[in-house]
């Protein structure tokens, strides 16, 4: 099975101020192309998992990256040894935030400290990328969970998720 991924980020902004005889501007352009080829080294990956999910009010999706809950499109279990890309996109129609967290117990160490995370507001996106060979190590039973949490009660939230990594 072959693997290839291309991702692009582009930001362009212009700020102008009309003066009497001129209109000065400040232009910012940032672009980043992120590619993964087949393998487990730097700039390489060989596994991808993606899903759309809905979490009940005040609920949590606890994703076990080294268990048997995540499968590839052909139904085979995925066991990540390292992750290199994590993308979470919250549905625009959500009322609550979708929180992407490193659980205090058994969390994949993609965030600096256990219990850390990021809120993804309705319509927002969280994107994390590590192109190194090491990426972030997933350790079965002690460092293999990523939690996706509905930030409040009252309503459910829907999100899309993509996790890219390597099996070795």
C-alpha positions in Angstrom: 0.0 0.0 0.0 1.5 3.4 -1.0 1.0 6.6 0.9 1.3 10.2 -0.3 0.0 13.5 1.2 0.1 17.1 0.1 -1.1 20.0 2.2 -0.8 23.7 1.7 -1.1 26.7 4.0 -1.3 30.2 2.6 -2.0 33.5 4.3 -2.1 36.8 2.6 -3.0 40.1 4.2 -2.9 43.7 3.1 -3.4 46.7 5.4 -3.8 50.1 3.8 -4.4 53.7 5.0 -5.5 56.4 2.6 -3.5 59.6 3.1 -3.8 62.9 1.2 -1.3 62.1 -1.5 -0.6 58.4 -1.1 -1.9 55.1 0.2 0.8 53.2 2.1 0.3 49.5 2.6 1.7 46.7 4.6 1.6 43.3 2.8 2.1 40.0 4.5 2.4 36.7 2.6 3.2 33.4 4.2 3.0 30.1 2.4 3.9 26.6 3.5 3.7 23.4 1.5 3.6 20.2 3.7 4.3 16.9 1.9 4.6 13.3 3.2 6.0 10.5 1.1 5.7 6.8 1.9 7.9 5.8 4.9 8.6 6.5 8.5 11.5 9.1 8.2 11.6 12.9 8.0 8.9 14.1 5.7 7.4 10.6 5.5 4.3 8.8 6.8 2.4 5.6 6.1 -0.9 5.9 8.0 -3.9 8.2 7.9 -7.1 8.1 9.9 -10.0 10.5 9.3 -13.5 10.7 10.5 -16.5 13.0 11.1 -18.0 12.6 14.5 -20.7 14.1 16.8 -20.1 14.4 20.5 -23.0 14.6 22.9 -23.4 17.6 25.3 -20.4 17.6 27.8 -19.2 14.4 26.1 -15.7 13.2 25.1 -14.3 11.1 22.2 -11.2 9.4 23.6 -9.2 8.3 20.6 -6.8 5.4 21.3 -4.1 5.6 18.7 -2.5 2.3 19.7 -5.7 0.3 20.3 -8.2 -1.4 18.0 -10.8 1.4 17.7 -9.3 3.2 14.7 -9.3 1.4 11.3 -8.1 2.2 7.8 -10.7 2.3 4.9 -10.3 -1.5 4.4 -11.2 -2.3 8.1 -7.6 -3.1 9.3 -6.7 -1.8 12.8 -4.3 1.2 12.9 -1.6 1.3 15.5 0.3 4.5 15.3 3.9 4.5 16.6 4.2 8.2 15.8 2.0 11.1 14.7 3.0 13.8 12.4 -0.1 15.8 11.6 -3.3 16.4 13.5 -6.2 18.4 12.0 -9.5 19.1 13.8 -12.2 21.2 12.1 -15.3 22.2 14.1 -18.6 22.4 12.3 -19.8 26.0 11.8 -23.2 25.2 13.2 -21.9 24.1 16.6 -22.9 26.1 19.6 -20.0 24.8 21.9 -16.3 24.6 21.2 -14.6 21.4 20.3 -11.6 21.0 22.6 -8.5 19.1 21.4 -6.7 17.8 24.5 -3.8 15.7 25.7 -5.4 13.7 28.5 -3.8 14.0 31.9 -3.5 10.2 32.0 -2.1 8.2 29.0 -2.2 11.2 26.6 -0.1 11.3 23.4 2.5 14.1 24.2 1.7 16.4 21.3 1.0 19.2 23.7 3.6 20.5 26.2 1.9 19.3 29.4 -0.6 16.6 30.4 -4.1 18.2 30.4 -3.2 20.9 27.8 -5.3 21.5 24.8 -6.8 24.0 22.4 -10.4 25.1 21.9 -11.7 25.0 18.3 -14.5 27.5 18.1 -17.5 26.8 15.8 -16.2 27.0 12.2 -12.6 27.0 13.4 -9.7 24.7 12.6 -6.8 23.4 14.7 -3.8 22.2 12.7 -0.6 20.7 14.1 2.3 19.5 12.0 5.7 17.8 12.8 7.6 16.8 9.7 10.6 15.2 11.6 11.3 11.5 11.6 10.4 11.3 15.3 7.1 13.2 15.0 5.5 12.6 18.4 5.9 9.1 19.8 2.7 7.1 20.6 3.3 4.7 23.5 0.7 1.9 23.9 -1.2 2.1 27.2 0.8 5.0 28.6 0.8 7.6 25.9 -1.7 6.7 23.2 -4.8 8.9 23.8 -6.1 12.1 22.2 -9.3 13.5 23.6 -11.8 15.5 21.6 -14.2 17.2 24.1 -17.5 19.0 23.8 -16.8 22.1 25.9 -20.2 22.5 27.4 -23.6 21.0 28.0 -26.9 21.7 26.2 -26.0 20.8 22.6 -23.8 18.3 20.7 -20.9 19.3 18.6 -19.7 17.9 15.2 -16.1 17.8 14.0 -13.9 16.5 11.3 -10.5 14.9 12.2 -7.4 13.8 10.3 -4.5 12.0 12.0 -1.3 11.2 9.9 1.6 9.2 11.2 3.8 6.2 10.9 3.5 2.6 12.1 7.2 2.3 13.0 
